[in-house]
Amino acid sequence: MKTLLKLVVATLMFLTTTAYAEDLFPNNKPIPFEFGRPLAASDTIGGYPIWQGDGKWQLMHLEVKESTVVEQGSGATVNRFPLGRAYLIQAEQGKLVSSMEVIANLAQASTDYWSGEPCKSEYFLWKKALSDHFADLNCVSLSHVTGFQFYPLFKPYLTKLRQENIDLPPTVLAITVSRSTTNGRRLVVQVIINPEPYGFQRETGQVWAASPWHKEFALKDPKKKEFIDQLAKWGEAFAVRVGGPAFRKDAQAFSGLPSYHVSFQR
């Protein structure tokens, strides 16, 4: 009888583990993991698939954040349900070449739409609204980031990054896709690109407006302009996948989509 009971318990534990094996946030809680865990093709966040890129993503950080949404009919902002947040890195030859942050709702609620206008700024290097209605937002932008090595999220992992001899670039480019709709559904994906492997010199200045990658300067530089145009072209194709099949939780959402670097010679 005891043996049978043990077998039943073991079977139930196995089935429970299997049921959540593909999501990084089972029961709205992050899975335990070791720094550098490879991203599996079946990994999801709240059921949303994650772009695999070159197949070299390593998991650095997982957390659950509270969401702030607009309640139907009231216009008041309230905390409703959790968002899952994952941060992944890709390093080659001791240098961080790319990273990706994914934020997605882990539950749904009776809400109207998300507040905020993520593509409103006029200082992006490029942006495009695939849908700009508050209740069905879908936009993508390309921007530059200075002082990237001081990003607060890296602070708890600096020792580990040093142990792995991973160098963080001070200036990067960011492609950000924001997709949201009613019932609190939201999917935000930001892909960080280090321009240094593509022949651009390291920019250490921390003043955002004075950076050579600021739109006032970068769009007048033929080499940078070509790089930006190629990233924008890829970013739009990526946004179509994020805002369409990925938002519908289609496991094949990114099938056939090449990585952003296929058009560049590194």
SEVOLO-446666 format. One record per residue (C-alpha): x, y, z; residue in one letter. Coordinates in nm, 2 decimals, decimal comma. Layout:
<rs>
px_py_pz_rest
X_Y_Z_a .
...
</rs>
This chain:
<rs>
px_py_pz_rest
0,00_0,00_0,00_m .
0,28_0,24_0,09_k .
0,46_0,15_-0,24_t .
0,14_0,23_-0,43_l .
0,09_0,56_-0,25_l .
0,45_0,66_-0,33_k .
0,39_0,58_-0,69_l .
0,07_0,78_-0,70_v .
0,25_1,08_-0,54_v .
0,55_1,05_-0,77_a .
0,31_1,04_-1,07_t .
0,12_1,35_-0,96_l .
0,45_1,54_-0,90_m .
0,57_1,44_-1,25_f .
0,24_1,55_-1,41_l .
0,25_1,88_-1,23_t .
0,61_1,95_-1,33_t .
0,54_1,85_-1,69_t .
0,24_2,07_-1,71_a .
0,45_2,38_-1,63_y .
0,78_2,27_-1,78_a .
0,74_2,50_-2,08_e .
0,66_2,82_-1,89_d .
0,91_3,03_-1,69_l .
0,64_3,14_-1,45_f .
0,42_2,85_-1,34_p .
0,16_2,96_-1,09_n .
0,27_3,32_-1,15_n .
0,61_3,25_-0,99_k .
0,95_3,24_-1,16_p .
1,11_2,90_-1,19_i .
1,44_2,84_-1,00_p .
1,74_2,85_-1,24_f .
2,11_2,89_-1,25_e .
2,27_3,20_-1,42_f .
2,33_3,12_-1,78_g .
2,07_2,86_-1,82_r .
2,01_2,82_-2,20_p .
1,67_2,93_-2,33_l .
1,48_2,62_-2,44_a .
1,27_2,63_-2,76_a .
0,96_2,54_-2,56_s .
1,01_2,81_-2,29_d .
0,72_3,06_-2,27_t .
0,61_3,35_-2,05_i .
0,25_3,33_-1,96_g .
0,20_3,11_-2,27_g .
0,36_3,37_-2,50_y .
0,65_3,22_-2,71_p .
1,00_3,37_-2,68_i .
1,20_3,45_-2,99_w .
1,50_3,21_-3,01_q .
1,73_3,44_-3,21_g .
2,06_3,25_-3,28_d .
1,97_2,98_-3,03_g .
2,23_3,12_-2,79_k .
2,02_3,31_-2,53_w .
2,12_3,26_-2,17_q .
1,88_3,33_-1,88_l .
2,00_3,60_-1,64_m .
1,70_3,73_-1,45_h .
1,33_3,64_-1,38_l .
1,09_3,84_-1,17_e .
0,72_3,91_-1,13_v .
0,60_4,27_-1,14_k .
0,27_4,42_-1,06_e .
0,07_4,56_-1,35_s .
-0,10_4,90_-1,37_t .
-0,40_4,91_-1,60_v .
-0,70_5,13_-1,67_v .
-1,02_5,00_-1,52_e .
-1,33_4,98_-1,74_q .
-1,56_5,28_-1,71_g .
-1,37_5,45_-1,43_s .
-1,05_5,58_-1,59_g .
-0,88_5,51_-1,26_a .
-0,55_5,32_-1,25_t .
-0,54_5,01_-1,03_v .
-0,30_4,72_-0,97_n .
-0,47_4,41_-1,10_r .
-0,24_4,12_-1,18_f .
0,12_4,00_-1,23_p .
0,35_4,05_-1,52_l .
0,64_3,81_-1,58_g .
0,97_3,97_-1,67_r .
1,26_3,78_-1,82_a .
1,61_3,91_-1,91_y .
1,84_3,71_-2,14_l .
2,19_3,77_-2,27_i .
2,41_3,65_-2,55_q .
2,78_3,68_-2,53_a .
3,05_3,59_-2,78_e .
3,43_3,60_-2,72_q .
3,39_3,78_-2,39_g .
3,16_4,05_-2,51_k .
2,79_4,10_-2,47_l .
2,66_4,12_-2,83_v .
2,29_4,12_-2,75_s .
2,03_4,10_-2,47_s .
1,66_4,07_-2,46_m .
1,39_4,17_-2,21_e .
1,04_4,02_-2,23_v .
0,75_4,14_-2,02_i .
0,41_3,96_-2,05_a .
0,09_3,94_-1,85_n .
0,06_3,62_-1,65_l .
-0,32_3,66_-1,60_a .
-0,61_3,86_-1,73_q .
-0,86_4,10_-1,58_a .
-1,17_4,30_-1,65_s .
-0,98_4,61_-1,78_t .
-1,02_4,85_-2,06_d .
-0,67_4,92_-2,19_y .
-0,31_4,99_-2,08_w .
-0,21_5,35_-2,01_s .
0,09_5,51_-2,17_g .
0,21_5,59_-2,52_e .
0,54_5,39_-2,57_p .
0,60_5,53_-2,92_c .
0,51_5,89_-2,87_k .
0,86_6,03_-2,84_s .
1,00_6,22_-3,14_e .
1,36_6,13_-3,05_y .
1,36_5,77_-3,16_f .
1,60_5,68_-3,44_l .
1,29_5,52_-3,60_w .
0,94_5,41_-3,51_k .
0,63_5,27_-3,66_k .
0,28_5,22_-3,53_a .
0,12_4,90_-3,67_l .
-0,18_5,00_-3,46_s .
-0,19_5,31_-3,24_d .
-0,54_5,28_-3,08_h .
-0,51_5,27_-2,70_f .
-0,73_4,96_-2,68_a .
-0,53_4,77_-2,95_d .
-0,17_4,91_-2,92_l .
0,10_4,77_-3,15_n .
0,41_4,98_-3,21_c .
0,79_4,93_-3,26_v .
1,08_5,17_-3,21_s .
1,45_5,19_-3,24_l .
1,65_5,40_-3,00_s .
2,00_5,44_-2,85_h .
2,09_5,38_-2,49_v .
2,39_5,54_-2,31_t .
2,54_5,41_-1,98_g .
2,41_5,07_-2,05_f .
2,67_4,90_-1,83_q .
2,51_5,08_-1,53_f .
2,16_4,94_-1,60_y .
2,03_4,86_-1,25_p .
1,92_4,51_-1,35_l .
2,29_4,42_-1,40_f .
2,39_4,51_-1,04_k .
2,31_4,18_-0,87_p .
2,49_3,99_-1,15_y .
2,81_4,20_-1,19_l .
3,02_3,94_-1,00_t .
2,89_3,66_-1,21_k .
2,94_3,86_-1,53_l .
3,30_3,93_-1,44_r .
3,35_3,56_-1,36_q .
3,23_3,48_-1,70_e .
3,45_3,76_-1,85_n .
3,15_3,92_-2,01_i .
3,21_4,28_-2,11_d .
2,91_4,52_-2,11_l .
2,91_4,79_-2,38_p .
2,84_5,15_-2,26_p .
2,63_5,24_-2,57_t .
2,38_5,01_-2,74_v .
2,07_5,02_-2,97_l .
1,73_4,90_-2,86_a .
1,45_4,77_-3,07_i .
1,13_4,77_-2,86_t .
0,80_4,62_-2,96_v .
0,49_4,71_-2,74_s .
0,17_4,51_-2,79_r .
-0,13_4,54_-2,57_s .
-0,51_4,52_-2,58_t .
-0,81_4,49_-2,35_t .
-0,84_4,25_-2,06_n .
-0,49_4,34_-1,94_g .
-0,31_4,16_-2,22_r .
0,04_4,29_-2,28_r .
0,36_4,17_-2,45_l .
0,67_4,39_-2,46_v .
0,99_4,27_-2,62_v .
1,31_4,47_-2,62_q .
1,61_4,35_-2,81_v .
1,94_4,52_-2,73_i .
2,21_4,53_-3,00_i .
2,58_4,61_-2,93_n .
2,70_4,80_-3,25_p .
3,07_4,73_-3,18_e .
3,08_4,39_-3,34_p .
2,96_4,55_-3,66_y .
3,26_4,78_-3,70_g .
3,15_5,08_-3,49_f .
3,38_5,22_-3,23_q .
3,30_5,20_-2,86_r .
3,12_5,51_-2,74_e .
3,17_5,58_-2,37_t .
2,99_5,91_-2,33_g .
2,70_5,90_-2,09_q .
2,52_6,21_-2,21_v .
2,23_6,08_-2,42_w .
2,18_6,39_-2,63_a .
2,55_6,42_-2,71_a .
2,60_6,06_-2,82_s .
2,71_6,00_-3,18_p .
2,41_5,76_-3,20_w .
2,16_6,04_-3,12_h .
1,93_6,09_-3,42_k .
2,06_6,44_-3,49_e .
2,41_6,29_-3,56_f .
2,35_5,92_-3,65_a .
2,11_5,99_-3,93_l .
2,36_6,21_-4,10_k .
2,64_5,95_-4,08_d .
2,61_5,72_-4,39_p .
2,74_5,41_-4,22_k .
2,52_5,45_-3,91_k .
2,22_5,55_-4,13_k .
2,26_5,22_-4,33_e .
2,29_5,02_-4,01_f .
1,98_5,19_-3,86_i .
1,78_5,13_-4,18_d .
1,86_4,76_-4,18_q .
1,77_4,73_-3,81_l .
1,44_4,92_-3,88_a .
1,36_4,68_-4,16_k .
1,42_4,38_-3,94_w .
1,24_4,55_-3,65_g .
0,92_4,59_-3,85_e .
0,93_4,23_-3,95_a .
0,99_4,13_-3,59_f .
0,70_4,35_-3,46_a .
0,47_4,18_-3,70_v .
0,55_3,85_-3,55_r .
0,54_3,98_-3,19_v .
0,21_4,16_-3,24_g .
0,05_3,89_-3,44_g .
0,11_3,52_-3,39_p .
0,32_3,56_-3,07_a .
0,05_3,77_-2,92_f .
-0,20_3,49_-3,01_r .
0,04_3,25_-2,83_k .
0,12_3,06_-3,14_d .
0,43_2,84_-3,07_a .
0,55_2,88_-3,43_q .
0,52_3,26_-3,42_a .
0,89_3,32_-3,50_f .
0,94_3,03_-3,73_s .
1,15_3,13_-4,03_g .
1,24_3,48_-3,90_l .
1,61_3,53_-3,94_p .
1,82_3,71_-3,67_s .
1,88_4,08_-3,72_y .
2,24_4,03_-3,80_h .
2,20_3,83_-4,11_v .
2,22_4,14_-4,33_s .
2,54_4,26_-4,16_f .
2,90_4,15_-4,18_q .
3,06_4,11_-3,84_r .
</rs>
